Amino acid sequence: MSNNFLAPAEIAELAAKTGQDKAKYSVVKLLILGFLAGAFIALGALFDIRVTASIPAQWVSIKNLVGGAVFPVGLMLVVIAGGELLTGNMMTLPLALHQRRIKVTGLIYNWFWVLIGNLIGSLFVAYFFGVVAKMLTDTPYKDATIAIAVSKAGLGFGPTIISAIGCNWLVCLAVWMAYGSKDIIGKLFAIWFPVMAFVAIGFQHVVANMFFIPAGIFVGAPISWGHAIAEWIAAFIGNAIGGWLFVGVAYYLTYLRGRSKAGATDVSEEKSTGATL
């Protein structure tokens, strides 16, 4: 094995240890890092709109590809600069829970406060950068923002859950591979391609949608806050299934089942100092 990355079994142990640590963070730390992560993802979404809004609608594949290529900057900032992102924690905290490093109350505690922080950060960027700074208030950005918000809010509860499963399967794999890399360049490439894939496909990410839908409402989309909350609930459920079941449970059963935390190899020193996702 190359010295530049960890083996999958080592990543599993590192992710579980990371989840254990996250369950012990203070409320203040979770809110601050949650705010940053929500804002970082929202900045990636804002970047997406600003570079794709003027691409003709008939070039939909090119538009999706370009948006997917720039959106990952948000997760890159979370992993490298530091942040607490709900969707990544939907993989690490369950891994720690299944390995009996934490209790379910620790998982709920982390998810709740990170969710609040992510929401505040997303709304901050949507309102202050999107509206006050007028990044989304003029054509074609306004029209693009409204179209995205209407599309997401109108997808339907069941389809949103299924779409969100695919989204967080890819996002958590991006986080998983970023944990496996020991250098920044490796982490950036590990993040870029899976996140680009979920954006280009059009999957639903609960934190990104905490930016897209409010931004649409702020600039005049015919959507109520009730529609927004319903979409977030569906995306939350799907993202939780994608991260917990398709990544957390899959790799727990493969690499960690039957291994106690005391007997497992400690690879925590391999963590990047900035990566708290």
Summary of the structure (lengths in Angstrom):
residues: 277
radius of gyration: 18.1
end to end distance: 25.2
largest distance: 59.1
contacts: 1078
relative contact order: 0.20
helix: 75%
strand: 1%
